[in-house]
Amino acid sequence: MHRAGHLALPDGFSAHPEARHSRCGEISEGGDINTFILEDSLERLVAYCESQGWKGYDPYDGLNTAWRKVLPIRGKIPRICLIQFLKRFPLNFRKLFLIKEDLNPKGLGLCLSAASTRYRHCGEERYKKLAYRFIDVLFKTQSKRYSGMCWGYNFDWQSKAFFLPKYTPTVVATSFVANALLDAYQAFQEKQFLKFARSSCDFVLHDLNRTLAERHFCFSYSPLDKTTIHNANILGAHLLARTAWFTHEDELKRRARDSIGFVVDHQNLDGSWYYGTKPHHRWIDNFHTGFVLERLYDYIHLTSEFDLKPNLERGLKFYQDNFFLDDGTPKYYHDSIYPIDIHSCAQSIVTLVKLGSISEENQRLAEKVARWTLENMQHREGYFYFQKRRLFTNRIAYMRWSQAWMLKALVTLLVARKEFSQKTSADQVAA
């Protein structure tokens, strides 16, 4: 598998975050957090990621150790123990284990989405250059010998249910990259980007396993398993539906509806979703719930299937009522605050902004989450911490899990700010 090297600093980006301020957006008075603060946070984050060449460690990269052949980690339990030790311990021992920082395809997909969205709404050429660099690397790091373009993680991964060798494609990584390519298509109008995303639909349709349930089915996480995980399934369905919005293919629409139906059928009476259908999947967490809500919202508006709106509204109410403290702190589980995870912070912002059209409270809550996150989880050098636990903070700077997600979250919130400002100005002119 070819792996791309260091991503160079594009023209227009400063290695020093204090050197410039963005031209996009205006300072918003009266909001929970003003635009200048968000712009400054974004600039420092981009500068940090550039200084690292967009490479980094990952919470789950423990099996990338160069000591693998001599360590007793050949079975499932030893593998999980090593991964969890490195993930949970607040000090980073990866250099001791000879684990190298690397480029992660899903992380690059998130960054591509952010760069494309930023360019589309602000027109800054430096983000276009950065987006094209991401696309070049993603093209080189795709997994081969499958029905369509697809991506996996840059490390072996052991879960309770299955083992995935590095670069084994998953519906999660592939859907994020393919959606980023659709974002790039909308931003740059390059038809090949739509072609790439359409190719990924062939991976979803032909390489993933399906679990049948009455009228519907569930896509598997990867070609190597038969798990029934709701957020993974809806990510695949959403990719089919969004691509069909551009290509008008009935087959993609039908398969998306069959898959979405599985998720809707498994919604709990209180509006929540468990992680999956198995007994060991019966937990409810913040960011996976956010995945489901965001994709269900998109699906409804892509297909005009408004009969699913009550499911969305019940899910959103559960989300609002159970995952946030009064000051905007995003909880990890619906019934437990800790660990406060940067992924929950970022996905909360993205989900709440996306669903802002349903309720103005969502936008206000997104601003609260953003303020709390910037005050508690961002280092002065620009990167974001991994987790805050009851007695300590894990300050390890993970690229995919933390930086890429917060890049997408900050861009999402800034774009919403800009669109709201433009709408307000238009309304005032009309009045």
N, C-alpha and C positions, 0 to 999 in steps of 0.2 A: 504493500500500500504506500503510495507516494504521500509524503507529508510536506506541506509548504513550510518555508522558513520564516524568518523575521519579517514583519510588515514594516516597511519604512515609514518615516514621518512624512505625511502628505504636505504639499505646499499650503501655506496659510495657517498651519497649526503651530502654536508655540509650545516649546518644551516647558515653558514656565507659565503656569496658569494665571499669574498676576499680570502677564504682559499685555493682555487684551480683554475686552469685554465684547460679548456678542452683539451683532447688529440687529438681531431678530427679537421682537417683543418690546414692550414698554413696561416701565415700573408700574405695578398695579397697586393703587392705594386702597386701603380698606379691606383687602383680602386677608386670609389667615396667614399667608406667607407671600411676600411680594415677589414679582417676577425677577427682579435683580438678584435676589438671593438664589432663586432656582437657576438662573443663567450662570451665576458664579460657581455654583455647585457642579453644573454640567461641564463647564470649562475645566475645572480642576480634575474632574473625573476623566475626561477625554485626554488631558495632558498626562495623567498617570498611566492610563492604558497605552498611550503612545510610547511612553518611556519604557514600558515592558514589552513592546512589540506585539501587544494583544495576546501574549502568552501568559500562562499562569498555572497554578495548582488547582486541583478540584477536590471537593470533600470526599469523593469516591475513587480517587486515583491510586489507592494504596497498592493495588496489584501491579502497578507499573514499576515497582521496586526492582532494581538491578540485582538484588539479593534473592530474587524469587526461587532460583534453582537450589539454593542452600537452605532457605527457610522452610519450616514444616507447614506449608500452606497449600497442599495439594487437594484437600477436601473442602466441602462447602463450609463447615463450621470454622476451620482455621482461616479461610479467606474472609468470611464475614467478620471475624474477630479483628483481623489486621485492618480492614477497611474502617470498621467502627472505632478502633483505637485511634487511628490517625484523624478521623473525622471529629471525634468528641474531645480529644485532648487539646487544651487551649494553646499549647506550644507546638510549633510546627517542626516535626522531626523528619520531614521528607528528605532533606539533604542528607541526613544520617542514613536513610534508607536508599539513597541514590536515586530518588525520584526526580525527574526533570520537569521543569515548567514546559507547557506545550500549548498548541492551538487546539481548541475544542470546536468542532463543527456547529454544535447547537449554540454555543456562545457566540460564534461568528455570525450565525443566523440572526440572533437577537440584535447584534451590533449593526448588521446590514439593514434590518428593519428600522432601527433608530436613525441611521444615517440617511436612508432613503426618505423616511418621513420628514426628517429635519430639512432636507433639501427641497422636498415637494412643497413645504409650507413656508420656507424662509429663503430658498433660492441661493444658499451659500455654496459656492463652487467647491470649497474644500470638502464638504460632505459628499458631494458627487464623486470626487476623486477617491475618497475613502471607501465609499460603497463599491466602486468598481474593483478596488483592491480586495475587498472581502469576497466578492463574487469570484474573482480569479482563484483565490485560495479554496473556496468551497467547491469549485469545479474540480480542483485537483484532489481534494480529500473525500470525494464521494466514494461510496462502497460499490464495488464492481460485481458483475455477474448476477444482477437482479433485473426484474422486468422494466424498471424505470430508475430514474435518478433518486438516490436515497443516501442517508447519512446515519452514522452511529457515533458513539463516544470514542475518544482517543485512549481508552484504557479498558482492560478486562473488568467485568463487573459481575459480582455474585450477589444475588438476592436470595430471599428465603425460598423462592419458587424455581429459579433457573439461573444458569450461568451464561453470560454473553461474552465471547471474545471481543477484543477491541475492534472497533469499526464494524461490528455487526449492526446493520441498520435497524432502527426502531421507528415506530410510527410517531413517537414524540419528537425525536431529533429531526426526522424528515419533514414533519408538518411545520415545525418552526422555520426550518430553512426554506421550504417551498413557499410558505406564506411571506417570508421576507423577499423572496424572488418576485412574488406578486406585488409587494409593496414597491420593489424596484421597477417593475414594469409600469406601475401607475406613475411613478416619479419621473422615469426617463423615457418611457414609450419605446423601449427596445423589445421587439417581438420575441427575440430569443429567450428573454426572461420568462415570458408566459409559456413558451415551449418547454422550458426546463421544469416549471411548476406542473405543467400538464403531464410530463413524463413521471413525476413523482406520484401522480394519481395511479399510474399503472403499477407502481410498487404496492400501494395501498390495496388495490383491487386484486392483484394476482399473487402477491408474495406473503401477505399476512394471512394467518389462519382465522377462521370464523367459528364462533360458538353460536349455534342456533337456539332461539327461544321464541316459540310460537310464531308470530308474524315477523319478528325482527332478528337481528344478529349483532354480535359484538366482535369487532376487530381485535386481534391479539396485539400484544405489545411489540413483538418482533416475529420474524419467520420461524424462530426456534422454540416458541412457547405457545400455549393456548390459554393464557390468563384472560380474565374478564375484568378489566380495570376501566372505570367509567371515564376518567379524564383522558386516558389514552385513546379510547374508542371515539370519543366526541371530537378529539383533535383530528383523527382520520376522516370522520364524517364531514367536519367543517371544511377541511381542505378540498374534498370532492365538491361540496356545495359552492364554495367560493370560486373554484376554478370553473365550474359549470356556469357561474354568473358571467364569465368572460366568453366561454366557448359554446354555451347553449346546448350542451350534450345531455340528453335525457337519461342516459345510462348513469352518468355521475349523479344526477339528481335523485334517481331512484335508489341507488345504493346509499347515498347520504341519508335519505329519509328512513330507510330500513335500519341503519345504524343508530341514528338519533332516537328512533323509537325505543331501542333497548335502554338508552340512558333515561328517557322519560318514564318508562315502565318501572324502573328501579329507584325512582325518587321516593324518599321516605315521607310519611304523612306530615312531618313538621317542615318539609321543604328541603331538607338536607339530602346529601348523597354520601354513602360510605365510599371509601377509596375503591373498593371492588366488591365482588359477590361472594368471595370465599370467607370462611370464619376468621382467618387471620388478616382479613382486609377491613374489619369492622371498626375503622376509626374515621373521624371527620376532621380534616385539617383545612387551614386557610387557603393556601395557594392552589391546591388541587380543586377545591370548591370554586375558586376564582376562575380556573381554567374552564370548568363546566359552564359557569354563568356567562362568561365572556363569549364562549363559542356558541352557546344556545342563543344568546342575544343576536349575534351575527347571523346565525342560521335563519332565525325568524325574519330578519330584515332582508336577507338575500333571497329568500324563497316566498315571502309573504304568507307563511304558514302561521297566521296569528292565533290559531287554535292552541298553540303551545305557549302563548303569553301568560296564562295563569300559572303554569309550571315555573316559568321564569320569575314571576312576581313572588311566588312562595319561596323559591330558592333565594332570591335577593333579600327578602325579609329575614329569613333565617341567618343569612350572611351578615346583615347589618346588626341584628340583635345579639349575635353570639361571638363575633370575632374582633371586637374593638372595645377598648376602654374609653372613658370620657375624653381623655387627652389625645386620642388618636393612636395610642399604642396598639399595634396589630398582634393579636394572640396567635399562637401556633395552632392549637386545637380549640374546638368550640367550648371545651370545658376545662381548659388549662392555658395559662398565659405563657409559661416558659417551655422551651426556649423561644425567645423572641428572635425570629430568623429574618435575615435580610431579604430572603426570597418572599416571605410573607409581606414584608414592607412594600417591595416592588410590585408584586402581583396585586396587592390591595389597591395601590394607586391606579394601575392599569385597568383593573376591573371596575372600580368605582367611577373612573372617568368615562369608560366605555358605556356604562349604564347611567350616565348622568342625565340622559334625556328622559329617563323614567321618573327620576326624582332629583330635585335640586339638592336634597340632602346628601346625595352621593358625591357631588362635586365638593361640597363643604367638608365631607368626611375625608375625601381624598387629600384635600389641602391640609387637614389636621395630621393625617398619616405622614405626609411629606415633611411637614414641619418637625414632627417628632423624630423622623428618620434622620434628617439632616442634623438635628441637634444632638442625637444620641449615637448614630451609627457611622458618621463620616469622619475620617481622619483629615487633618489639615493638609495632607499631601494629596487628597482627592479621592482616595479609595474608600470603600465601605467595608465595615467589619462583617464577619460571618454571623455571629449569634451573641445575644446578651442573655445570660442565665441569671438565676437568682443571686448568686454570690460572685460571679465574675463575668467578664466579657471576652469572648473569643475574637481576637482582632486579626486573625489570619485573612489575608486579602485574596480570596478566590476569584478567578477571572470570570468563569461562566456563571457560577452560582450567585455571585455578588455584583461584580462590576457590570457585566453585560445586562443583567436584569435591571439594575438601577439606571443604566444608560437609557434603556427602553422606557422605563417609568418616568424619568425626568423629561425626556422628549415628548412623551404622551401628554404629560401635564402641561408643558409649555405650549404645545399645539392647541390644547383645549383652551388655555388662557388667551392665546392669540385669536382663535375663532370666536370666543365670547366677546373679546374687545371689539372685533370687527362687526359682530352682530349688534352690539350695543350702539356703536357709532352709526350704523345704518338705521337702526330704529330711531335714534335721535334726529337724524337728517329727515327721515320720513315724517316724524312728528312736527 
